[in-house]
């Protein structure tokens, strides 16, 4: 019973420690570059030419992933009830397969979207 109470603070502590190390190291690197006289423009991430907005890419990939999962459940039910494939095999197999296909299609569509803009 007591271990469940301890696990949550440990998880949050690890996340905070990683964030602290990331930002403190980044700050030290930037200060060292400034002391050496490096140009400050290297810290600004400019918008790449031809890059699609981040929200379009996320929405596109998420929608294709969810459509792939929906189609997978439909295909798995057909496999299970009509062709006699075990449900324990049909559902996870088709869900993973078609979710991966959806993400691959999303990756290809993202590449085309970046070429258009």
Helices and strands as residue ranges (DSSP letters): H 2-35, G 40-43, H 54-81, H 87-116
